[in-house]
Amino acid sequence: MGRIIFFIVAIVVIFNLILLVQKIQNKPASIFGYKVFVVISGSMEPNIHVGDIVITKNVDEENIKIGDVITFNNDKYTITHRVIDIIQDDEIFYKTKGDHNSVADKDLIKYNNIEGVCKFRIEKIGVIFMHSKSIIRAIIILCIFYLMIKIIERKNEMKLEKNNRNIMK
């Protein structure tokens, strides 16, 4: 049980560090070609929810296909939507649409605006980061969460020790 809790806390801390680097650099941090994003809109419901974390992987242009979920930058935002068409002209453009949206996105996406293809989704962990006004507050929340887990572990250890002493008597 303790290992599972440690693993969960480690993952949350790693995500927090990645998001901290992203905030400092003002661009997505890439670790071995993977990038982490928090979903803040419901445009991909029911497949990707608000508060989910999506992990993208850099891929070559020729490996992006219709049906892939990509994360890309437009003029103002970073968006995660599905590729619904690939248009080849002098260069390749991608037409995208949120699964929940009734119409396609108006802008076509160029390859150099794509952050990556979504490879994994982790449900609801991003909520910790969404409701934090600052990264420091997110770190404090994670520390409190970690301390709560340690207290629970210690109580369980004490209960086990007490049971072992009672058995020995």
NUGUNU-665898 format. One record per atom (N, C-alpha, C): atom name; x, y, z negated. Coordinates in steps of 0.001 Angstrom, whole numbers. Each point is the difference from the previous one (the first is absolute). Last residue first. Layout:
@at: CA px: X py: Y pz: Z
...
% end
This chain:
@at: N px: 1296 py: -11766 pz: -23126
@at: CA px: -371 py: -204 pz: -1414
@at: C px: -696 py: -1268 pz: -199
@at: N px: 1278 py: 1653 pz: 4369
@at: CA px: 1139 py: -535 pz: -726
@at: C px: -372 py: -311 pz: -1437
@at: N px: -3123 py: 2168 pz: 2847
@at: CA px: 156 py: -1395 pz: 410
@at: C px: 1109 py: -666 pz: -798
@at: N px: -720 py: 4596 pz: -581
@at: CA px: -1110 py: -753 pz: -574
@at: C px: 108 py: -1480 pz: 353
@at: N px: 3091 py: 2969 pz: 1941
@at: CA px: 259 py: -131 pz: -1453
@at: C px: -1097 py: -819 pz: -670
@at: N px: -564 py: 1029 pz: 4552
@at: CA px: 1102 py: -953 pz: -167
@at: C px: 331 py: -201 pz: -1468
@at: N px: -3209 py: 3285 pz: 1137
@at: CA px: -526 py: -1343 pz: 260
@at: C px: 1075 py: -1073 pz: -201
@at: N px: 1351 py: 4475 pz: -258
@at: CA px: -857 py: -321 pz: -1142
@at: C px: -574 py: -1404 pz: 158
@at: N px: 2467 py: 1729 pz: 3572
@at: CA px: 879 py: -275 pz: -1144
@at: C px: -811 py: -414 pz: -1220
@at: N px: -2386 py: 1432 pz: 3757
@at: CA px: 608 py: -1290 pz: 267
@at: C px: 921 py: -407 pz: -1145
@at: N px: -1900 py: 4278 pz: -113
@at: CA px: -1050 py: -993 pz: -194
@at: C px: 557 py: -1407 pz: 192
@at: N px: 2825 py: 3599 pz: 947
@at: CA px: -227 py: -95 pz: -1439
@at: C px: -1059 py: -1046 pz: -314
@at: N px: 827 py: 975 pz: 4514
@at: CA px: 1151 py: -679 pz: -586
@at: C px: -193 py: -194 pz: -1501
@at: N px: -3225 py: 2531 pz: 2300
@at: CA px: -98 py: -1420 pz: 366
@at: C px: 1158 py: -808 pz: -585
@at: N px: 83 py: 4653 pz: -536
@at: CA px: -1091 py: -569 pz: -800
@at: C px: -144 py: -1490 pz: 293
@at: N px: 3049 py: 2371 pz: 2631
@at: CA px: 497 py: -151 pz: -1373
@at: C px: -1067 py: -603 pz: -896
@at: N px: -1194 py: 1090 pz: 4450
@at: CA px: 936 py: -1130 pz: -39
@at: C px: 482 py: -269 pz: -1417
@at: N px: -2628 py: 3804 pz: 678
@at: CA px: -810 py: -1221 pz: 135
@at: C px: 895 py: -1231 pz: -51
@at: N px: 2152 py: 4122 pz: 61
@at: CA px: -716 py: -170 pz: -1265
@at: C px: -830 py: -1272 pz: 27
@at: N px: 2154 py: 1262 pz: 3969
@at: CA px: 965 py: -472 pz: -994
@at: C px: -661 py: -227 pz: -1359
@at: N px: -2584 py: 1938 pz: 3452
@at: CA px: 288 py: -1403 pz: 310
@at: C px: 962 py: -587 pz: -1030
@at: N px: -917 py: 4565 pz: -273
@at: CA px: -1193 py: -773 pz: -365
@at: C px: 241 py: -1484 pz: 245
@at: N px: 3323 py: 2976 pz: 1444
@at: CA px: -15 py: -134 pz: -1454
@at: C px: -1206 py: -799 pz: -483
@at: N px: 259 py: 1027 pz: 4604
@at: CA px: 1051 py: -944 pz: -374
@at: C px: 14 py: -230 pz: -1514
@at: N px: -2888 py: 3301 pz: 1681
@at: CA px: -459 py: -1324 pz: 427
@at: C px: 1003 py: -1071 pz: -431
@at: N px: 1256 py: 4425 pz: -630
@at: CA px: -1057 py: -360 pz: -953
@at: C px: -529 py: -1395 pz: 307
@at: N px: 3052 py: 1777 pz: 3047
@at: CA px: 660 py: -309 pz: -1267
@at: C px: -1016 py: -411 pz: -1062
@at: N px: -1627 py: 1488 pz: 4166
@at: CA px: 635 py: -1315 pz: 126
@at: C px: 695 py: -409 pz: -1295
@at: N px: -1843 py: 4310 pz: 225
@at: CA px: -1076 py: -1004 pz: 27
@at: C px: 591 py: -1400 pz: 66
@at: N px: 2999 py: 3559 pz: 404
@at: CA px: -502 py: -99 pz: -1371
@at: C px: -1108 py: -1055 pz: -86
@at: N px: 1625 py: 1048 pz: 4246
@at: CA px: 1009 py: -750 pz: -758
@at: C px: -451 py: -178 pz: -1446
@at: N px: -2668 py: 2667 pz: 2745
@at: CA px: -94 py: -1402 pz: 426
@at: C px: 996 py: -857 pz: -768
@at: N px: 171 py: 4624 pz: -619
@at: CA px: -1185 py: -548 pz: -653
@at: C px: -175 py: -1472 pz: 372
@at: N px: 3383 py: 2318 pz: 2163
@at: CA px: 353 py: -177 pz: -1410
@at: C px: -1178 py: -599 pz: -758
@at: N px: -514 py: 1298 pz: 4493
@at: CA px: 669 py: -1294 pz: -109
@at: C px: 397 py: -272 pz: -1446
@at: N px: -4235 py: 3091 pz: 936
@at: CA px: 1436 py: 50 pz: 242
@at: C px: 577 py: -1391 pz: -169
@at: N px: -4586 py: 689 pz: -251
@at: CA px: 292 py: 1290 pz: 610
@at: C px: 1494 py: 124 pz: 281
@at: N px: -3151 py: -4497 pz: -234
@at: CA px: 1080 py: 689 pz: -694
@at: C px: 307 py: 1291 pz: 739
@at: N px: -3120 py: -3380 pz: 1411
@at: CA px: -563 py: 869 pz: -1024
@at: C px: 1062 py: 705 pz: -822
@at: N px: 1121 py: -3082 pz: 3542
@at: CA px: -962 py: 962 pz: 554
@at: C px: -461 py: 1005 pz: -1034
@at: N px: 2847 py: -3765 pz: -1064
@at: CA px: 720 py: 1112 pz: 604
@at: C px: -948 py: 1075 pz: 520
@at: N px: -1694 py: -3992 pz: -1917
@at: CA px: 883 py: 582 pz: -1013
@at: C px: 653 py: 1262 pz: 555
@at: N px: -2546 py: -2715 pz: 2866
@at: CA px: -834 py: 886 pz: -816
@at: C px: 847 py: 689 pz: -1066
@at: N px: 1620 py: -3498 pz: 2981
@at: CA px: 231 py: 1391 pz: 374
@at: C px: -814 py: 990 pz: -801
@at: N px: -514 py: -4777 pz: -283
@at: CA px: 1155 py: 479 pz: -767
@at: C px: 262 py: 1474 pz: 287
@at: N px: -3572 py: -2850 pz: 2148
@at: CA px: -254 py: 909 pz: -1126
@at: C px: 1207 py: 489 pz: -787
@at: N px: 611 py: -4121 pz: 3530
@at: CA px: -1225 py: 685 pz: -404
@at: C px: 184 py: 840 pz: -1263
@at: N px: 3339 py: -1334 pz: 4101
@at: CA px: -151 py: -348 pz: -1407
@at: C px: -1138 py: 847 pz: -535
@at: N px: 2054 py: -1862 pz: 5022
@at: CA px: -859 py: 943 pz: -714
@at: C px: -97 py: -496 pz: -1428
@at: N px: 3406 py: -668 pz: 4763
@at: CA px: -596 py: -437 pz: -1258
@at: C px: -910 py: 1097 pz: -537
@at: N px: 2026 py: 486 pz: 4274
@at: CA px: 302 py: -1418 pz: -201
@at: C px: -680 py: -557 pz: -1242
@at: N px: -266 py: 4373 pz: 3857
@at: CA px: -334 py: -478 pz: -1346
@at: C px: 204 py: -1512 pz: -77
@at: N px: 2809 py: 3382 pz: 3191
@at: CA px: -1187 py: -859 pz: 71
@at: C px: -247 py: -553 pz: -1396
@at: N px: 2558 py: 4860 pz: 986
@at: CA px: 136 py: -1452 pz: 5
@at: C px: -1336 py: -690 pz: 147
@at: N px: 1111 py: 4784 pz: 546
@at: CA px: 839 py: -369 pz: -1140
@at: C px: 217 py: -1502 pz: -55
@at: N px: -1151 py: 3515 pz: 4260
@at: CA px: -428 py: -1193 pz: -737
@at: C px: 1015 py: -323 pz: -1092
@at: N px: 340 py: 3480 pz: 3419
@at: CA px: -829 py: 428 pz: -1133
@at: C px: -427 py: -1176 pz: -885
@at: N px: 2521 py: -478 pz: 4138
@at: CA px: 857 py: 664 pz: -987
@at: C px: -784 py: 572 pz: -1185
@at: N px: -2264 py: -2127 pz: 3746
@at: CA px: 770 py: -949 pz: -805
@at: C px: 825 py: 704 pz: -1083
@at: N px: -4468 py: 2382 pz: 1642
@at: CA px: 1251 py: -392 pz: 631
@at: C px: 763 py: -920 pz: -949
@at: N px: -5506 py: 1113 pz: 481
@at: CA px: 1187 py: -63 pz: -840
@at: C px: 1197 py: -453 pz: 833
@at: N px: -4976 py: 2792 pz: 848
@at: CA px: 767 py: -1199 pz: 311
@at: C px: 1317 py: 68 pz: -762
@at: N px: -4793 py: 2475 pz: -1428
@at: CA px: 1370 py: 105 pz: 487
@at: C px: 590 py: -1369 pz: 303
@at: N px: -4464 py: 449 pz: -1731
@at: CA px: 64 py: 822 pz: 1222
@at: C px: 1408 py: 60 pz: 590
@at: N px: -2287 py: -4239 pz: -2706
@at: CA px: 723 py: 1239 pz: -303
@at: C px: 175 py: 790 pz: 1291
@at: N px: -4208 py: -3246 pz: -161
@at: CA px: 1464 py: -85 pz: 8
@at: C px: 590 py: 1344 pz: -394
@at: N px: -4900 py: -1468 pz: -1829
@at: CA px: 662 py: 423 pz: 1240
@at: C px: 1515 py: -115 pz: -164
@at: N px: -2954 py: -1233 pz: -3533
@at: CA px: -831 py: -361 pz: 1151
@at: C px: 648 py: 382 pz: 1330
@at: N px: 2326 py: -1531 pz: -4946
@at: CA px: -408 py: 1142 pz: 822
@at: C px: -792 py: -462 pz: 1218
@at: N px: 2169 py: -2914 pz: -3238
@at: CA px: -1272 py: 529 pz: -500
@at: C px: -541 py: 1145 pz: 867
@at: N px: 4254 py: -2061 pz: 898
@at: CA px: -1018 py: -1058 pz: 77
@at: C px: -1378 py: 507 pz: -412
@at: N px: 3617 py: 3297 pz: 2223
@at: CA px: -226 py: -603 pz: -1310
@at: C px: -1120 py: -1015 pz: 107
@at: N px: 3258 py: 1319 pz: 4127
@at: CA px: -1321 py: 235 pz: -593
@at: C px: -4 py: -636 pz: -1386
@at: N px: 3441 py: 1423 pz: 4765
@at: CA px: -282 py: -601 pz: -1300
@at: C px: -1398 py: 353 pz: -491
@at: N px: 3738 py: -278 pz: 4524
@at: CA px: -1299 py: 539 pz: -426
@at: C px: -373 py: -763 pz: -1273
@at: N px: 4939 py: 1019 pz: 2498
@at: CA px: -865 py: -922 pz: -730
@at: C px: -1267 py: 731 pz: -408
@at: N px: 4194 py: 369 pz: 4049
@at: CA px: -816 py: 653 pz: -1019
@at: C px: -921 py: -1045 pz: -619
@at: N px: 4873 py: 370 pz: 3258
@at: CA px: -1098 py: -782 pz: -576
@at: C px: -691 py: 828 pz: -1081
@at: N px: 2456 py: 2069 pz: 4532
@at: CA px: 368 py: -640 pz: -1257
@at: C px: -1227 py: -718 pz: -550
@at: N px: -422 py: 1718 pz: 4159
@at: CA px: 1456 py: 160 pz: -1
@at: C px: 590 py: -579 pz: -1286
@at: N px: -4229 py: -1973 pz: 123
@at: CA px: 143 py: 1048 pz: 1006
@at: C px: 1503 py: 146 pz: 198
@at: N px: -3700 py: -3432 pz: -2696
@at: CA px: 1338 py: 168 pz: 558
@at: C px: -49 py: 1016 pz: 1126
@at: N px: -2950 py: -1577 pz: -4637
@at: CA px: -54 py: 699 pz: 1284
@at: C px: 1431 py: 216 pz: 486
@at: N px: -3134 py: -3153 pz: -3624
@at: CA px: 1359 py: 436 pz: 309
@at: C px: -19 py: 558 pz: 1412
@at: N px: -3826 py: -994 pz: -4293
@at: CA px: 369 py: 17 pz: 1415
@at: C px: 1444 py: 474 pz: 127
@at: N px: -2039 py: -663 pz: -4225
@at: CA px: -1120 py: -544 pz: 781
@at: C px: 290 py: 5 pz: 1501
@at: N px: 2481 py: 94 pz: -5262
@at: CA px: 221 py: 265 pz: 1425
@at: C px: -1147 py: -647 pz: 772
@at: N px: -407 py: 1739 pz: -5222
@at: CA px: 200 py: -1148 pz: 881
@at: C px: 213 py: 457 pz: 1443
@at: N px: 1331 py: 2797 pz: -4726
@at: CA px: -1139 py: -393 pz: 834
@at: C px: 390 py: -1148 pz: 918
@at: N px: 1871 py: 3693 pz: -4056
@at: CA px: 44 py: -1434 pz: 295
@at: C px: -1281 py: -362 pz: 723
@at: N px: 3103 py: 4822 pz: -932
@at: CA px: -1275 py: -697 pz: 174
@at: C px: 269 py: -1478 pz: 274
@at: N px: 2144 py: 5128 pz: -1748
@at: CA px: 400 py: -1363 pz: 299
@at: C px: -1270 py: -829 pz: -55
@at: N px: 198 py: 5466 pz: 1214
@at: CA px: -179 py: -1093 pz: -941
@at: C px: 726 py: -1268 pz: 442
@at: N px: -106 py: 4366 pz: 2452
@at: CA px: -172 py: 363 pz: -1404
@at: C px: 109 py: -1165 pz: -971
@at: N px: 504 py: -242 pz: 4946
@at: CA px: 542 py: 1317 pz: -339
@at: C px: -8 py: 292 pz: -1499
@at: N px: -7 py: -4995 pz: 877
@at: CA px: -476 py: 969 pz: 985
@at: C px: 546 py: 1352 pz: -436
@at: N px: 1651 py: -5354 pz: -975
@at: CA px: -119 py: 1408 pz: -375
@at: C px: -650 py: 755 pz: 1143
@at: N px: -439 py: -5473 pz: -1616
@at: CA px: 631 py: 987 pz: 869
@at: C px: -205 py: 1400 pz: -552
@at: N px: -679 py: -5809 pz: -592
@at: CA px: 28 py: 1247 pz: -755
@at: C px: 806 py: 982 pz: 827
@at: N px: -3022 py: -4642 pz: 1453
@at: CA px: 1242 py: 767 pz: -61
@at: C px: -167 py: 1200 pz: -926
@at: N px: -2207 py: -5103 pz: 1609
@at: CA px: -248 py: 1164 pz: -850
@at: C px: 1343 py: 690 pz: -156
@at: N px: -1771 py: -3294 pz: 4200
@at: CA px: 930 py: 271 pz: -1098
@at: C px: -477 py: 1212 pz: -798
@at: N px: -2189 py: -1399 pz: 4019
@at: CA px: -432 py: -708 pz: -1205
@at: C px: 928 py: 207 pz: -1182
@at: N px: 1928 py: 412 pz: 4899
@at: CA px: -1381 py: 342 pz: -350
@at: C px: -429 py: -882 pz: -1166
@at: N px: 5209 py: 672 pz: 236
@at: CA px: -1063 py: -476 pz: 881
@at: C px: -1377 py: 452 pz: -484
@at: N px: 5868 py: 506 pz: -344
@at: CA px: -1274 py: 531 pz: -496
@at: C px: -1084 py: -419 pz: 987
@at: N px: 4672 py: -897 pz: 719
@at: CA px: -632 py: -950 pz: -911
@at: C px: -1300 py: 509 pz: -611
@at: N px: 3047 py: 2488 pz: 2947
@at: CA px: -644 py: -1072 pz: 773
@at: C px: -698 py: -1037 pz: -884
@at: N px: 2529 py: 3657 pz: -1931
@at: CA px: -1175 py: 493 pz: 721
@at: C px: -746 py: -1124 pz: 717
@at: N px: 2836 py: -1226 pz: -4358
@at: CA px: 301 py: 565 pz: 1315
@at: C px: -1295 py: 328 pz: 716
@at: N px: 128 py: 116 pz: -5359
@at: CA px: 10 py: -976 pz: 1093
@at: C px: 373 py: 717 pz: 1290
@at: N px: -230 py: 564 pz: -5863
@at: CA px: 401 py: 556 pz: 1286
@at: C px: 8 py: -1122 pz: 1031
@at: N px: -3210 py: -211 pz: -4265
@at: CA px: 1315 py: -435 pz: 469
@at: C px: 275 py: 677 pz: 1326
@at: N px: -3383 py: 776 pz: -4744
@at: CA px: 194 py: -84 pz: 1439
@at: C px: 1422 py: -439 pz: 304
@at: N px: -3955 py: -51 pz: -4107
@at: CA px: 1437 py: -103 pz: 234
@at: C px: 181 py: -236 pz: 1489
@at: N px: -4013 py: 2151 pz: -3477
@at: CA px: 344 py: -740 pz: 1211
@at: C px: 1511 py: 56 pz: 169
@at: N px: -3818 py: 544 pz: -4247
@at: CA px: 1326 py: 320 pz: 521
@at: C px: 188 py: -834 pz: 1260
@at: N px: -4733 py: 1934 pz: -2451
@at: CA px: 872 py: -1119 pz: 364
@at: C px: 1362 py: 538 pz: 416
@at: N px: -3712 py: 2867 pz: -1084
@at: CA px: 785 py: -455 pz: -1146
@at: C px: 857 py: -1213 pz: 289
@at: N px: -4227 py: 632 pz: 2948
@at: CA px: 622 py: 1137 pz: -673
@at: C px: 724 py: -528 pz: -1238
@at: N px: -620 py: -3664 pz: 3732
@at: CA px: -806 py: 854 pz: -872
@at: C px: 804 py: 1191 pz: -525
@at: N px: -368 py: -3774 pz: 4357
@at: CA px: 974 py: 677 pz: -855
@at: C px: -770 py: 1062 pz: -781
@at: N px: -2640 py: -2858 pz: 2536
@at: CA px: 1251 py: -770 pz: 44
@at: C px: 1103 py: 577 pz: -881
@at: N px: -4729 py: 1509 pz: 1185
@at: CA px: 172 py: -743 pz: -1250
@at: C px: 1328 py: -757 pz: -67
@at: N px: 417 py: 4525 pz: 1282
@at: CA px: -908 py: -915 pz: -708
@at: C px: -688 py: -904 pz: 1026
@at: N px: 3128 py: 3747 pz: 810
@at: CA px: 292 py: -1382 pz: 394
@at: C px: -838 py: -1021 pz: -773
@at: N px: -217 py: 4836 pz: -702
@at: CA px: -168 py: -195 pz: 1443
@at: C px: 275 py: -1428 pz: 455
@at: N px: -43 py: 2606 pz: -4491
@at: CA px: -737 py: -1232 pz: 261
@at: C px: -150 py: -334 pz: 1473
@at: N px: 4128 py: 2712 pz: -2849
@at: CA px: -1330 py: 198 pz: 590
@at: C px: -628 py: -1356 pz: 304
@at: N px: 4426 py: 582 pz: -1883
@at: CA px: -785 py: 991 pz: -741
@at: C px: -1359 py: 293 pz: 636
@at: N px: 4539 py: -3729 pz: -504
@at: CA px: -1170 py: 343 pz: 814
@at: C px: -890 py: 938 pz: -803
@at: N px: 5502 py: -853 pz: -187
@at: CA px: -1233 py: -111 pz: -777
@at: C px: -1151 py: 474 pz: 876
@at: N px: 5076 py: -2226 pz: 1330
@at: CA px: -938 py: 1119 pz: 65
@at: C px: -1214 py: -295 pz: -871
@at: N px: 5497 py: -1728 pz: 1422
@at: CA px: -1170 py: -150 pz: -866
@at: C px: -859 py: 1251 pz: 96
@at: N px: 3934 py: -2913 pz: 3201
@at: CA px: -403 py: 1264 pz: -619
@at: C px: -1305 py: -228 pz: -759
@at: N px: 4538 py: -2910 pz: 2498
@at: CA px: -1340 py: 39 pz: -592
@at: C px: -243 py: 1356 pz: -645
@at: N px: 4214 py: -1431 pz: 2010
@at: CA px: -1003 py: 205 pz: 1037
@at: C px: -1426 py: 34 pz: -515
@at: N px: 3776 py: -434 pz: -2930
@at: CA px: 89 py: -1109 pz: 949
@at: C px: -1085 py: 87 pz: 1062
@at: N px: -911 py: 3550 pz: -2926
@at: CA px: 858 py: -995 pz: -626
@at: C px: -54 py: -1244 pz: 869
@at: N px: -1350 py: 5613 pz: 212
@at: CA px: 18 py: -1301 pz: 650
@at: C px: 991 py: -906 pz: -714
@at: N px: -3207 py: 4743 pz: -958
@at: CA px: 1248 py: -714 pz: -240
@at: C px: -111 py: -1379 pz: 632
@at: N px: -2686 py: 4718 pz: 1427
@at: CA px: -54 py: -1364 pz: -524
@at: C px: 1384 py: -623 pz: -161
@at: N px: -531 py: 5278 pz: -533
@at: CA px: -226 py: -935 pz: 1099
@at: C px: 19 py: -1408 pz: -582
@at: N px: 1155 py: 3934 pz: -2505
@at: CA px: -1142 py: 479 pz: 784
@at: C px: -185 py: -805 pz: 1282
@at: N px: 3157 py: -507 pz: -3873
@at: CA px: 458 py: 168 pz: 1381
@at: C px: -1055 py: 629 pz: 897
@at: N px: -1055 py: -888 pz: -4565
@at: CA px: 1207 py: 834 pz: 5
@at: C px: 442 py: 288 pz: 1425
@at: N px: -3599 py: -2958 pz: -617
@at: CA px: -404 py: 1355 pz: -387
@at: C px: 1197 py: 948 pz: 38
@at: N px: 750 py: -4584 pz: 816
@at: CA px: -781 py: 596 pz: 1085
@at: C px: -366 py: 1442 pz: -318
@at: N px: 2083 py: -2518 pz: -3348
@at: CA px: 957 py: 327 pz: 1063
@at: C px: -719 py: 672 pz: 1160
@at: N px: -2722 py: -1621 pz: -3407
@at: CA px: 790 py: 1126 pz: -486
@at: C px: 1006 py: 451 pz: 1060
@at: N px: -2503 py: -3882 pz: 807
@at: CA px: -825 py: 1193 pz: 172
@at: C px: 723 py: 1250 pz: -497
@at: N px: 2122 py: -4105 pz: -681
@at: CA px: -94 py: 259 pz: 1440
@at: C px: -799 py: 1274 pz: 249
@at: N px: 232 py: -1538 pz: -4407
@at: CA px: 1282 py: 539 pz: 441
@at: C px: -13 py: 327 pz: 1490
@at: N px: -3767 py: -2137 pz: -1799
@at: CA px: 108 py: 1351 pz: -535
@at: C px: 1306 py: 654 pz: 447
@at: N px: -703 py: -4514 pz: 1040
@at: CA px: -861 py: 858 pz: 812
@at: C px: 110 py: 1450 pz: -451
@at: N px: 2243 py: -3097 pz: -2638
@at: CA px: 650 py: 119 pz: 1306
@at: C px: -822 py: 895 pz: 916
@at: N px: -1858 py: -1072 pz: -4169
@at: CA px: 1129 py: 922 pz: -159
@at: C px: 714 py: 205 pz: 1340
@at: N px: -3455 py: -3172 pz: -134
@at: CA px: -553 py: 1350 pz: -153
@at: C px: 1126 py: 1027 pz: -137
@at: N px: 1232 py: -4522 pz: 110
@at: CA px: -529 py: 418 pz: 1296
@at: C px: -530 py: 1428 pz: -78
@at: N px: 1422 py: -1984 pz: -3995
@at: CA px: 1138 py: 269 pz: 881
@at: C px: -464 py: 491 pz: 1362
@at: N px: -3244 py: -1463 pz: -3091
@at: CA px: 550 py: 1293 pz: -401
@at: C px: 1172 py: 380 pz: 912
@at: N px: -1830 py: -4238 pz: 645
@at: CA px: -974 py: 1031 pz: 374
@at: C px: 538 py: 1385 pz: -336
@at: N px: 2564 py: -3677 pz: -1406
@at: CA px: 4 py: 93 pz: 1463
@at: C px: -943 py: 1101 pz: 478
@at: N px: 39 py: -1083 pz: -4589
@at: CA px: 1230 py: 680 pz: 372
@at: C px: 51 py: 220 pz: 1511
@at: N px: -3523 py: -2555 pz: -1625
@at: CA px: -190 py: 1400 pz: -372
@at: C px: 1246 py: 807 pz: 379
@at: N px: 260 py: -4599 pz: 592
@at: CA px: -983 py: 559 pz: 933
@at: C px: -195 py: 1483 pz: -278
@at: N px: 2703 py: -2454 pz: -2950
@at: CA px: 665 py: 190 pz: 1293
@at: C px: -942 py: 632 pz: 1016
@at: N px: -1670 py: -1192 pz: -4266
@at: CA px: 882 py: 1152 pz: -91
@at: C px: 697 py: 289 pz: 1320
@at: N px: -2675 py: -3883 pz: -410
@at: CA px: -824 py: 1204 pz: 0
@at: C px: 862 py: 1259 pz: 0
% end
